[in-house]
Each structure stands twice: as structure tokens, then as C-alpha cells.
Amino acid sequence: MHSPIKNKKVRMLYAICLYLIAWTFQICGFAQVAYCQGPVFFKHLTVEHGLSSSSVLSFTQDKSGFIWIGTMDGLNRFDGRKMKVFKSFYKDNIIEQNIQINKLMADEKQNIWIGTNNGLYIYDTAQDSFQVLFQSGRESPRSLTNNNIKAIWEDHQGYVWVGTEAGLNKIASEQNGKYRFLPIDSNLQGKNIQTIFEDGRKHILVGTTSGLFIVPDKRVSGKKYETLAAELIGKEITCIAEDQKGQLWIGTNRHGLYKIDQGLANWKRYTHVQGKDSGLTSNHITKIAMDGKGRIWLGTLKGLNLYDPTRDDFKTFQHNSADRQSLSNNGIFDLYVDKQGSVWIATFFGGVNIIEALTTNFKVYQTSDQKNSISSNIISAVAEGTDNNLWVGTEDEGLNLFDRKRKTFHHYKNSESVPSSLGSNNVKALLKDTRGRMWIGLYNGGLDLFENKVFKHFRYDDKINPIKSNDVTCLLEDRNKMIWIGHQARGINIYDPEARKMTTLESLYPGQKLSNSYITCFFQDSKNNIWIGTKQGLNRVDANGRSIKYFLRKQFPDQLNSDIINCVTEDKNNVIWIGTYAGLTRYDPAKNKFKTFTLTDGLSGNMIVGILVDDKNNLWLSTNNGLSKFDVSSGRFSIYNTHDGLPANVFNYSSFYKDSKANLFFGSHNGLVEFLPQEIETNHTAPEVKLTGLYLAGRQVTARDPSRILSKSITDTKGLTLSYDQNLVSIEYAILNLIKPEKSMSAYKLEGYDKNWVYTHSPTASFTNLPTGKYSLLVKSCNNDGGWGKQQKLLEIVILPPFWLTWWAYTFYILLTFTVTGGIFYFFNSRAILLRNLRFEQMTSAKQREVHQMKMDFFTHISHEIRTPLTMIMGPVEMLKSLIPPKSSNQKLVSSIQNNAERLLKLTNDLMDFRKADAGHTQLKIAAGDIIKFSKSIYEKFTENASVQQIDYNFSSTHESVILYFDPEHLEIVLTNLLSNALKFTPGGKRISMQISLTAEFTEIKVIDSGIGISAEDQSKIFTNFYQIDAIGNKKPGSGIGLAFSKSLIELHHGKISFYSILNKDNENETCFSVFLRLGKDHFDKKAFE
């Protein structure tokens, strides 16, 4: 086994040699002119695309469809969009870094065999793990003959043959995942192996630096190879291949290429001849590959060669710095044909080159520094002229005549000094008439006729045959050889070349009218109807009826998407197709119905600016977002854009043409496109989809992850079990379409979670807050040509429930349910008892309300009965008092009668007011007044009574005068009631005071006494109707309506009344009633002031 120092030196020396050889051939290659580049375009993958190194040495493809790329600095896996790089391999927990990959091979068991300059690695794609095989000792039968791997091959029996620079190895895989070296009966030990190949006869052919060798096999005879081997003795055999005819192709270093016939009796040698335009680019053949079309490709250190069997010679392809789609580098080290037939080319300085299996042979004509190139890239019109030449109109750069034989453009431009020159440089329409003359529609230049190498002009201001405007948009020659001329916003002229007479549509169709005068296009169908597109509707001039019919969106609201008509054509089934501003529309004249196709049906863009019908009745549509091909029979769209070689995705109005040889032309904003439809190959294969990445909460999970969520690689995982808190999931997948993969798209649906498919160009499915349950990830994919495949079930996902939703948690819940049920029974039983008690209390309360109502009715009745006689008494008493002398003893008696009658009348009125208040009928009469003066006047009415009872009676106020809005009559009742109650329940020697103060919002009136107080039991009932507290001494109790009435009156004032009563053991009690009256008057209703 080599030491690390020696391995490093050998590796550096090997790399330097490779670089020198490749660079030498590269320099020589620059002098070689490619024989025929042909319609072959090279796509490039470089370090900018994620490749680990631009020096590529080997390829292979696994069964899943991934491409594996070996470089001078690590291993790469490519899925069409994303590059995964392996720069480090694990060997006995030691990381081997910066490994040079010489050879790659994918075996039938999905293992990737990686031959490096320092050992053989075997990558288990399912387990995402590496094994390594080294040379354990010189000439050891149980190890590699050398660590520098040069060739790897798996034969039809599953044995793997490994060639090194010091011999051949045969390896068998065991059931336990281990590998065993098998003995080889051959004379190859010590030979520097360059290539290994198994031919159709099951012979193992080995190319070495000293010739060709056949591995002896008792089952097959190798005698036929003896002569061939003798011919190749001493020659370095670099590669071997077998074609579809069974012929062997053998490449050598410095001795060219050998082709051996099927019988192995005859062979032919091909070599590079200096100075010869055709033939091999080099005698150093590095690789031979057969593609799916049977073509033979040869890689050399001076470019790529394609065998041409018709000439028994080679087409060559080399780097061209002026062509971005040429081979990126001439030093080729490997060729590989993938499952789709694309050719992968490994170059030593230019990364990966790819020749895709399906070609889109779009020819593009663009302006350049060359004098004879097209005059502008903005193409506005195309038409075929005489001698198969092509006329091309541009925006503001005049007219071009393309000589197809010489591949040159001749320019025609406007010149004010030359009257017979082009009328304007802005060309809008081209028409070759049946006489072969070219008509040119111009913007701001009218109409030109090119005849006899001069331009004849038709202008708006001509005295003879004037046209409607100088802004011509479209042209048509009908089957009567009349020239139809469409104008911008001015309608139509019709020119009769025979009569040389210019007329208008209106004069030929009197009384008829178009839907709009801005003409966009003409078309005459197979029934001789002429269709006219405008900016506001489609029109049809009937061939026989001499009538004009128009079709507008408002007439067909569910069928037409737009009234802006850009183009009209007819297919081979006589169906009319219309290109509009909002999709492709099909017209069925029998049913007079339209059907419109849009982006949702597969169109590349909704704005259709051109339609051409090819020889197979497919429609080719130029849009504002690429070209679309519509298969009329299947209803399928194929999309082509800049990824397919188009110069731009935006195409120009009226710039489309089909020539006499069925070539189609479309003018874009960046050049003219020409192609033959049958040369545009379509991909009919729906791509496979494979999982490539799993992310939980943004963190990638792999098979080597400590979490052990994955037991194998995500690509080979079919089911995934996650805990309830691992429900933020992102899954990456690869759409394994390697033909224009950037155009592929996909749709995914998580069955059990998503109701609809999620369509995306980014192959990632993300889900947040997945609830507990089982799900299936379904994915369907679309290839580069819009072909959708069937849905695939990629992954089963199980989100486990949290611990509180597990079976043992449910057991606990059952036990808890029984406990709760018992508690609920107890609760409802107690509640039933409570309800019974509540009903009793409700009955008691209802009875109390009944008694209250009876009292109210009684008081009201009594008040009415008493007040009438009292009123009658008051008059006689007043007369009696006036008849008795003032100082008579009877005067006092009569005064006493009068006072008590007045008091009784007042009490009766109070009872009546209380009844009104209780019924909500009391109406306040608000007026402004001095509340201090008013309150003090009420206070002073009780001064004499307080003095008689020997009560300390006083009045205080924080302000001398306060103007307040209140009802004097009702407020007097309140204050009188409070002072009266205070006197009633305060014994002699105690104190009563009235205090008035102001706050920011209220005036507060307090009546404070130190009487007997109010017990705690009575305090909750103090404002209840008819509730009474026993008076002290011989004082008579009240009616029990005073405080309740007072409270209702204060609330009518939008105020409030409160109290507190403090009872002390030493009889120093304190009871305080507080009345709060709001300042201002905005809180009163306007009626209160009336």
C-alpha cells in the first residue's frame, strides 16, 4: 500500500501530465477548422452550475436516472437542475478529501463504483454509505493490484472487472454486502490497463498500454481475436465499443481508430491527416460512444468526431470562441450516452458538454459586425420572393433581401435623395403577388411596389389612386388578384392591378360597415370568405352574399376572450383559427361557436401574434412568451423558448411566414427564426420523479443523521414516521428529465391534507403544521415539451400523535370520564335541589311583588280618597281663620288645624308622586338655581325641631354659591326626607349636619347624624319600598317609601345616592347619606326644561 506522501506525489504528477497533454492538444486544436459543425448545439455545465471542478474525467448513470460526474476534485450527482457534490468519502471513520475520480460505473444493484487515483470506492446509494478497496500488499490475491484505477466494467454475470495501472481485478459481491476478489487466469498481471469491454460474444476485452488482450474463458473461444490482437501488439488501446452491426471500434493513443467487421477478419484504420479538412481531429482517441440513433461519437484530445457512414469519414466539432453553443473545450476525456439518448462529453478544461437527444433546429439570423448580416434584430415582416430568396422587413432599419445560397443579406433603405428608394424604413407588411412582384406596407410611408428593381409609391396625398393613409398594417391578394390594403385606424383600400384603380371597401360594399377601422390582419379561407381582424372585433366578408358580418365578444361572452384580433388562419380540416390578445380561438362555422385556449390549457403566452399551419396540420403560434406548437388532433401544446435556442421569447405582430418548402419563419424582437417543423423533435417520455432531500424545520435529515429518522437514503425511502412536533416538513425531489430540464415542471399533492394539486417549477413540497395522521405524497411531472406523466406515490408519511393522544392516554381519559360522570351526576342532582329552592324563592318574590303592588294600589286609592276632602277642608279653614281675631286663643287652634291639614295634603301628594315615579311617569321640571342657598333653606326648616330635641344641628359648605340645574320641588322632597329621617332616628344630645362640597363632576350633599345607625341586616334593604326601621322614643314610624322615592328622584336627575352607617360599641355611631348631582345640563332631556 502506498504511503500518503507517495500517493500525494503520484497524484500531483499524474494531474500535471494530464494538464500538459490536454493543453498541448488544445493549442493544436485551435488551428484546426471544424469540417462541419452542422445542427449540433452543445449545452454546458460548469463550476457556475455547481460542478466541483471544470476538469471532468468520467460519467455514469444509475437506474434512477441520476447522472454521476467524476472530476479532478470530487464526485458530482446531477438530476437535471441541482448538483450534489461529494468531495469527501468516509473510510473507517476517516474522511478522504479532494479525491480525483478517474472512472465511474453504476452496477445492477444501484451501487456506484468509483475508481480514483488512490483506491476503489463503492457507494451504496440506498444506505448513503461508502466502502473502499485498497491494495493491501504487493501481488496480494485479496486486494487490488494497484490503487490507481483506470477502468471498471460489469459483465453479464454481475462480476465487476477493475483495471489498474498494474493489472486486472475481478470482484464478486457477497450477500452480506462485502466484496470478494476472484482469481484470474491470464497474463495481464502487471499490465497498465486502459479500458475493459464485454462484446456481444461475451468476451472480456482488455486494452492496455501494450496492446489488446482477451481474458480466457472456457465457455467461449477466443481464437478469432488472436489475429486482431497480434495486429495491435505494442499499441496503447484506450477505448473499445461495438456498433449495432456487431462491428468493433477500437481507439488508440497515437495510432488512430480501428474498425473491425463482425467476423473479425477485416479491419480498417482511420487516422488524422495533417492539412486534411475532414477526418479525425487527432490520433489520440479517448472514448467511443454509440447513441440511441446509432451514431458513433469519438472523443479525442483535439475535439469531438461524428462518424458519417455515407462518406465513411468524420464530421468534427471543436471549440469556437465566437459561438457560445460550440464545444467548450477540445480536450475530451469521456463520452457517455444517457437513457434518453443525450451525449455527455467530459472535457479537461471546459466542464461538461451535452448534446441533447432531441434537437430543436432553430436557425437564427441576427445582426452582426459583418456587412452582409441582417440590418436589425426587430423583425416586422417576412415573405418569399423569386428564386427562393427571402424578403425580411424590420422596424426602422429598412428591408432585407436574403440570398439563401450565399447566406447574405442585401439592404434596402429610404433615401430622400433617391425618389425610387424604399418609402420608409419601418416595414409593416410584405406580400408577393401572383406576378412575382413584392408589395411593401410601410408605417409613415404608405404602400410600395417593388418592380424592376425600383420602388413605386402609393401615398395618401397622391392625386391618382390615393390610399386612405400612409400607415399600412397588412396586405392580401385575393383569388381575384385584387390587393387588399389595411390601414391603421383608416379602414381598407382595394387595388385592382389590371385596371390600376384604387378603391375602398365602402364603395364595393355600400351600406356595410366593419366593427372597427384599425385593421390588423387579412385572411381568405377555402370558401373565399375574407376574414378581417381589427382592434375591436373579427369581421367576415362573405364571398357570395356581398355582406360583412362581424363577431364581437359581447355577442359571445363565454367563448371569446378578446376583441383584439392579431391573426387568422385555416387548418387542413377547414377550421378557422384566430390569434387574439387573450388566447387562441377556434371557430366552428357550422355551429357558429368559438372555443378559446389560454395559458391554463398549455399555451406559452396568451397574446398570439402569429399562426402558421405545418404540413402535418399542427399549429405553430408566436406569442409574447415563446413559440407554442398545438397538436390539433390531441389538443396538446408544446412550448419552445430561449432554452430551446430561440433568440427571444417576445415575437412581433404580423411577422410570420411559411415558404414554398414548408419552412416556417417567425420574427422576434431579437432576430429572425427559421425551422422545418419535422426537424423539431418532441419529447414524448414523461420523466420519473425521485426524492432527493428531506428537511424538518429547515434542517436536512440524511441516513447518517443521529436522529435515525431515515434508515436509508431518502431516494430509497418509501415510508416516513415522524413525531407530532416534527410536522414542519419540506421534501425535495428530482424530475429526471435531462432534456432541457429547466423547462420541466411538476405538481404535488399530499393525500389526506391537500385538496388540489400544487403546480410548481421548483421541485420542493413543503407542509406546515401537519396534524396527526397518515398521508401519501403524490407527484406528477411534465417534461420539456409539456408532456405530463401519471402520478407517482413517492412517500407515505405518518405523523404520530402526542403522548396525550396515545392509547394509554385514552385509558386514562376513560377512567377520568367515569370520575367526571359521577361528578356531573352529583352536580346535576345538587342543581335540581338548587332549582327547587330557586323556584320557591321566585314564588316568594312574586308574592312580595304582589303585596307591593297591593300596597301601591292601596296608597294610591287612599291618596285619592283623602286628597279630595282635604282640599274641601282647606277652604273653610282658611275662611274660619280670617274671621277669628289674630290674637284670639282660637286663632292658634285654627292655625294648628290648617298646618296639619296642609301637612296631610303634602303627604298625600308625595304618595301620588311616589306612585308616578314607581310607574315611570314622573316628569322633572329642571331650572337653574343656587344649590347652596336652596339646600340651606330646606335645612333651616328643621332648625326649630332640632332645637326642641336638643340636637347639635349645623350646616357647612365649601362654596358660598353654586349654580346647578335641578327640579326644586322634587329635590326638596329628597332633602326633606333625609333631614326628617335624621331627626327621627337621632336622640337628644347627638348631632346632625348638612355638608355641601364640589368635585370635578358632581355636587355632593351629605346629611350626617350620630343617631342610632342602621344595622348590617337593614342596610341591604334601606332603599326597598315600604321597608321601615323602628323609630326611637315616641316618634311614629314612616310609611317606608321615603328613601325608595328619594332614590328614584335622584336617579331621574342622573345622579346617585349612597350611604354608610358605622355602629360603635360606645354608641358613637355615624350614618351618612350622600346625594350626588351632576354639574351642567347636557345630561338632561330637552323636555325636562319645558
Secondary structure as the mmCIF struct_conf table of DSSP 4:
data_model
#
loop_
_struct_conf.conf_type_id
_struct_conf.id
_struct_conf.beg_label_comp_id
_struct_conf.beg_label_asym_id
_struct_conf.beg_label_seq_id
_struct_conf.end_label_comp_id
_struct_conf.end_label_asym_id
_struct_conf.end_label_seq_id
HELX_RH_AL_P HELX_RH_AL_P1 PRO A 4 PHE A 30
TURN_TY1_P TURN_TY1_P1 ALA A 31 ALA A 31
BEND BEND1 GLN A 32 GLN A 32
HELX_LH_PP_P HELX_LH_PP_P1 VAL A 33 ALA A 34
BEND BEND2 TYR A 35 TYR A 35
TURN_TY1_P TURN_TY1_P2 GLY A 38 PRO A 39
STRN STRN1 LYS A 43 LEU A 45
HELX_RH_3T_P HELX_RH_3T_P1 VAL A 47 HIS A 49
TURN_TY1_P TURN_TY1_P3 GLY A 50 GLY A 50
BEND BEND3 SER A 52 SER A 52
BEND BEND4 SER A 54 SER A 54
STRN STRN2 VAL A 56 GLN A 61
TURN_TY1_P TURN_TY1_P4 LYS A 63 SER A 64
STRN STRN3 ILE A 67 THR A 71
TURN_TY1_P TURN_TY1_P5 MET A 72 ASP A 73
STRN STRN4 GLY A 74 PHE A 78
BEND BEND5 GLY A 80 ARG A 81
STRN STRN5 MET A 83 PHE A 86
STRN STRN6 SER A 88 LYS A 91
TURN_TY1_P TURN_TY1_P6 ASP A 92 ASN A 93
STRN STRN7 ILE A 94 GLN A 97
BEND BEND6 ASN A 98 ASN A 98
STRN STRN8 ILE A 101 ALA A 106
TURN_TY1_P TURN_TY1_P7 GLU A 108 LYS A 109
BEND BEND7 GLN A 110 GLN A 110
STRN STRN9 ASN A 111 THR A 116
TURN_TY1_P TURN_TY1_P8 ASN A 117 ASN A 118
STRN STRN10 GLY A 119 ASP A 124
TURN_TY1_P TURN_TY1_P9 THR A 125 ASP A 128
STRN STRN11 SER A 129 LEU A 133
BEND BEND8 GLY A 137 GLY A 137
TURN_TY1_P TURN_TY1_P10 ARG A 138 GLU A 139
TURN_TY1_P TURN_TY1_P11 PRO A 141 ARG A 142
BEND BEND9 SER A 143 SER A 143
BEND BEND10 THR A 145 THR A 145
BEND BEND11 ASN A 147 ASN A 148
STRN STRN12 ILE A 149 GLU A 154
TURN_TY1_P TURN_TY1_P12 HIS A 156 GLN A 157
BEND BEND12 GLY A 158 GLY A 158
STRN STRN13 VAL A 160 THR A 164
TURN_TY1_P TURN_TY1_P13 GLU A 165 ALA A 166
STRN STRN14 GLY A 167 SER A 173
TURN_TY1_P TURN_TY1_P14 GLN A 175 ASN A 176
BEND BEND13 GLY A 177 GLY A 177
STRN STRN15 TYR A 179 LEU A 182
BEND BEND14 SER A 186 ASN A 187
TURN_TY1_P TURN_TY1_P15 GLN A 189 GLY A 190
STRN STRN16 ILE A 193 GLU A 198
TURN_TY1_P TURN_TY1_P16 GLY A 200 ARG A 201
STRN STRN17 ILE A 204 THR A 208
TURN_TY1_P TURN_TY1_P17 THR A 209 SER A 210
STRN STRN18 GLY A 211 ILE A 214
TURN_TY1_P TURN_TY1_P18 LYS A 218 ARG A 219
BEND BEND15 VAL A 220 VAL A 220
TURN_TY1_P TURN_TY1_P19 LYS A 223 LYS A 223
HELX_RH_AL_P HELX_RH_AL_P2 LYS A 224 GLU A 231
TURN_TY1_P TURN_TY1_P20 LEU A 232 GLY A 234
BEND BEND16 LYS A 235 LYS A 235
STRN STRN19 ILE A 237 GLU A 242
TURN_TY1_P TURN_TY1_P21 GLN A 244 LYS A 245
BEND BEND17 GLY A 246 GLY A 246
STRN STRN20 LEU A 248 THR A 252
BEND BEND18 ASN A 253 HIS A 255
STRN STRN21 LEU A 257 ILE A 260
TURN_TY1_P TURN_TY1_P22 GLN A 262 GLY A 263
BEND BEND19 LEU A 264 ALA A 265
STRN STRN22 TRP A 267 TYR A 270
TURN_TY1_P TURN_TY1_P23 GLN A 274 GLY A 275
BEND BEND20 ASP A 277 GLY A 279
BEND BEND21 THR A 281 THR A 281
BEND BEND22 ASN A 283 ASN A 283
STRN STRN23 ILE A 285 MET A 290
TURN_TY1_P TURN_TY1_P24 GLY A 292 LYS A 293
BEND BEND23 GLY A 294 GLY A 294
STRN STRN24 ILE A 296 THR A 300
TURN_TY1_P TURN_TY1_P25 LEU A 301 LYS A 302
STRN STRN25 GLY A 303 ASP A 308
TURN_TY1_P TURN_TY1_P26 PRO A 309 ASP A 312
STRN STRN26 ASP A 313 PHE A 317
TURN_TY1_P TURN_TY1_P27 SER A 321 ALA A 322
TURN_TY1_P TURN_TY1_P28 ARG A 324 GLN A 325
BEND BEND24 SER A 326 SER A 326
BEND BEND25 SER A 328 SER A 328
BEND BEND26 ASN A 330 ASN A 330
STRN STRN27 ILE A 332 VAL A 337
TURN_TY1_P TURN_TY1_P29 LYS A 339 GLN A 340
BEND BEND27 GLY A 341 GLY A 341
HELX_LH_PP_P HELX_LH_PP_P2 SER A 342 SER A 342
STRN STRN28 VAL A 343 THR A 347
BEND BEND28 PHE A 348 GLY A 350
STRN STRN29 VAL A 352 ILE A 355
BEND BEND29 ALA A 357 LEU A 358
STRN STRN30 THR A 360 THR A 360
STRN STRN31 LYS A 363 TYR A 365
BEND BEND30 ASP A 369 GLN A 370
TURN_TY1_P TURN_TY1_P30 LYS A 371 ASN A 372
BEND BEND31 SER A 373 SER A 373
BEND BEND32 SER A 375 SER A 375
BEND BEND33 ASN A 377 ASN A 377
STRN STRN32 ILE A 379 GLU A 384
HELX_RH_3T_P HELX_RH_3T_P2 THR A 386 ASN A 388
STRN STRN33 LEU A 390 THR A 394
BEND BEND34 GLU A 395 GLU A 397
STRN STRN34 LEU A 399 ASP A 403
TURN_TY1_P TURN_TY1_P31 ARG A 404 LYS A 407
STRN STRN35 THR A 408 TYR A 412
TURN_TY1_P TURN_TY1_P32 GLU A 416 SER A 417
TURN_TY1_P TURN_TY1_P33 PRO A 419 SER A 420
BEND BEND35 SER A 421 SER A 421
BEND BEND36 GLY A 423 GLY A 423
BEND BEND37 ASN A 425 ASN A 425
STRN STRN36 VAL A 427 LYS A 432
TURN_TY1_P TURN_TY1_P34 THR A 434 ARG A 435
BEND BEND38 GLY A 436 GLY A 436
STRN STRN37 MET A 438 LEU A 442
TURN_TY1_P TURN_TY1_P35 TYR A 443 GLY A 445
STRN STRN38 GLY A 446 GLU A 451
TURN_TY1_P TURN_TY1_P36 ASN A 452 LYS A 453
STRN STRN39 VAL A 454 PHE A 458
TURN_TY1_P TURN_TY1_P37 TYR A 460 ASP A 461
BEND BEND39 LYS A 463 ASN A 465
BEND BEND40 LYS A 468 LYS A 468
BEND BEND41 ASN A 470 ASN A 470
STRN STRN40 VAL A 472 GLU A 477
TURN_TY1_P TURN_TY1_P38 ARG A 479 ASN A 480
HELX_LH_PP_P HELX_LH_PP_P3 MET A 482 MET A 482
STRN STRN41 ILE A 483 HIS A 487
TURN_TY1_P TURN_TY1_P39 GLN A 488 ARG A 490
STRN STRN42 GLY A 491 ASP A 496
TURN_TY1_P TURN_TY1_P40 PRO A 497 ARG A 500
STRN STRN43 LYS A 501 THR A 504
HELX_RH_AL_P HELX_RH_AL_P3 LEU A 505 LEU A 508
BEND BEND42 TYR A 509 TYR A 509
TURN_TY1_P TURN_TY1_P41 PRO A 510 GLY A 511
BEND BEND43 SER A 515 SER A 515
BEND BEND44 SER A 517 SER A 517
STRN STRN44 ILE A 519 GLN A 524
TURN_TY1_P TURN_TY1_P42 SER A 526 LYS A 527
BEND BEND45 ASN A 528 ASN A 528
STRN STRN45 ILE A 530 THR A 534
TURN_TY1_P TURN_TY1_P43 LYS A 535 GLN A 536
STRN STRN46 GLY A 537 VAL A 541
TURN_TY1_P TURN_TY1_P44 ALA A 543 GLY A 545
STRN STRN47 ILE A 548 PHE A 551
TURN_TY1_P TURN_TY1_P45 ARG A 553 GLN A 555
BEND BEND46 PHE A 556 PHE A 556
TURN_TY1_P TURN_TY1_P46 PRO A 557 GLN A 559
BEND BEND47 ASP A 563 ASP A 563
STRN STRN48 ILE A 565 GLU A 570
TURN_TY1_P TURN_TY1_P47 LYS A 572 ASN A 573
STRN STRN49 ILE A 576 THR A 580
TURN_TY1_P TURN_TY1_P48 TYR A 581 ALA A 582
STRN STRN50 GLY A 583 ASP A 588
TURN_TY1_P TURN_TY1_P49 PRO A 589 ASN A 592
STRN STRN51 LYS A 593 PHE A 597
HELX_RH_3T_P HELX_RH_3T_P3 LEU A 599 ASP A 601
TURN_TY1_P TURN_TY1_P50 GLY A 602 GLY A 602
BEND BEND48 SER A 604 SER A 604
BEND BEND49 ASN A 606 ASN A 606
STRN STRN52 ILE A 608 VAL A 613
TURN_TY1_P TURN_TY1_P51 ASP A 615 LYS A 616
BEND BEND50 ASN A 617 ASN A 617
STRN STRN53 ASN A 618 THR A 623
TURN_TY1_P TURN_TY1_P52 ASN A 624 ASN A 625
STRN STRN54 GLY A 626 ASP A 631
TURN_TY1_P TURN_TY1_P53 VAL A 632 GLY A 635
STRN STRN55 ARG A 636 TYR A 640
HELX_RH_3T_P HELX_RH_3T_P4 THR A 642 ASP A 644
TURN_TY1_P TURN_TY1_P54 GLY A 645 GLY A 645
BEND BEND51 PRO A 647 PRO A 647
BEND BEND52 ASN A 649 ASN A 649
STRN STRN56 PHE A 651 LYS A 658
TURN_TY1_P TURN_TY1_P55 SER A 660 LYS A 661
BEND BEND53 ALA A 662 ALA A 662
STRN STRN57 LEU A 664 SER A 668
TURN_TY1_P TURN_TY1_P56 HIS A 669 ASN A 670
STRN STRN58 GLY A 671 PHE A 675
HELX_RH_3T_P HELX_RH_3T_P5 PRO A 677 GLU A 679
STRN STRN59 ILE A 680 ILE A 680
HELX_LH_PP_P HELX_LH_PP_P4 THR A 685 PRO A 687
STRN STRN60 GLU A 688 LEU A 696
TURN_TY1_P TURN_TY1_P57 ALA A 697 GLY A 698
STRN STRN61 ARG A 699 VAL A 701
TURN_TY1_P TURN_TY1_P58 ALA A 703 ARG A 704
TURN_TY1_P TURN_TY1_P59 PRO A 706 SER A 707
BEND BEND54 SER A 711 LYS A 712
HELX_RH_3T_P HELX_RH_3T_P6 ILE A 714 ASP A 716
STRN STRN62 GLY A 719 LEU A 722
TURN_TY1_P TURN_TY1_P60 TYR A 724 ASP A 725
STRN STRN63 VAL A 729 LEU A 736
BEND BEND55 ILE A 739 LYS A 740
HELX_RH_3T_P HELX_RH_3T_P7 PRO A 741 LYS A 743
STRN STRN64 MET A 745 GLU A 751
TURN_TY1_P TURN_TY1_P61 GLY A 752 TYR A 753
BEND BEND56 LYS A 755 ASN A 756
STRN STRN65 VAL A 758 THR A 760
BEND BEND57 HIS A 761 SER A 762
STRN STRN66 THR A 764 PHE A 767
BEND BEND58 ASN A 769 ASN A 769
HELX_LH_PP_P HELX_LH_PP_P5 LEU A 770 PRO A 771
BEND BEND59 THR A 772 THR A 772
STRN STRN67 GLY A 773 CYS A 782
TURN_TY1_P TURN_TY1_P62 ASN A 784 ASP A 785
BEND BEND60 GLY A 786 GLY A 786
STRN STRN68 TRP A 788 TRP A 788
STRN STRN69 GLN A 792 ILE A 799
HELX_LH_PP_P HELX_LH_PP_P6 LEU A 800 PRO A 802
HELX_RH_3T_P HELX_RH_3T_P8 PHE A 803 LEU A 805
BEND BEND61 THR A 806 THR A 806
HELX_RH_AL_P HELX_RH_AL_P4 TRP A 807 LEU A 883
BEND BEND62 ILE A 884 ILE A 884
TURN_TY1_P TURN_TY1_P63 PRO A 886 LYS A 887
BEND BEND63 SER A 888 SER A 888
HELX_RH_AL_P HELX_RH_AL_P5 SER A 889 ALA A 919
TURN_TY1_P TURN_TY1_P64 GLY A 920 GLY A 920
STRN STRN70 ALA A 927 ASP A 930
HELX_RH_AL_P HELX_RH_AL_P6 ILE A 931 GLU A 940
TURN_TY1_P TURN_TY1_P65 LYS A 941 PHE A 942
HELX_RH_AL_P HELX_RH_AL_P7 THR A 943 VAL A 948
TURN_TY1_P TURN_TY1_P66 GLN A 949 GLN A 950
STRN STRN71 ASP A 952 SER A 957
BEND BEND64 THR A 958 GLU A 960
STRN STRN72 ILE A 963 PHE A 966
HELX_RH_AL_P HELX_RH_AL_P8 PRO A 968 LYS A 984
TURN_TY1_P TURN_TY1_P67 PHE A 985 PHE A 985
TURN_TY1_P TURN_TY1_P68 GLY A 988 GLY A 989
STRN STRN73 ARG A 991 LEU A 998
BEND BEND65 ALA A 1000 GLU A 1001
STRN STRN74 PHE A 1002 ASP A 1009
BEND BEND66 GLY A 1011 ILE A 1012
HELX_RH_AL_P HELX_RH_AL_P9 ALA A 1016 GLN A 1019
TURN_TY1_P TURN_TY1_P69 SER A 1020 PHE A 1023
BEND BEND67 THR A 1024 THR A 1024
TURN_TY1_P TURN_TY1_P70 ASN A 1025 PHE A 1026
HELX_LH_PP_P HELX_LH_PP_P7 ASP A 1030 ALA A 1031
BEND BEND68 ILE A 1032 ILE A 1032
TURN_TY1_P TURN_TY1_P71 GLY A 1033 ASN A 1034
HELX_LH_PP_P HELX_LH_PP_P8 LYS A 1035 PRO A 1037
BEND BEND69 GLY A 1040 GLY A 1040
HELX_RH_AL_P HELX_RH_AL_P10 GLY A 1042 LEU A 1052
TURN_TY1_P TURN_TY1_P72 HIS A 1053 HIS A 1054
STRN STRN75 LYS A 1056 ILE A 1062
TURN_TY1_P TURN_TY1_P73 LYS A 1065 ASP A 1066
BEND BEND70 ASN A 1067 ASN A 1067
STRN STRN76 GLU A 1070 ARG A 1078
BEND BEND71 LEU A 1079 LYS A 1081
TURN_TY1_P TURN_TY1_P74 ASP A 1082 HIS A 1083
BEND BEND72 PHE A 1084 PHE A 1084
HELX_RH_3T_P HELX_RH_3T_P9 LYS A 1086 PHE A 1089
#
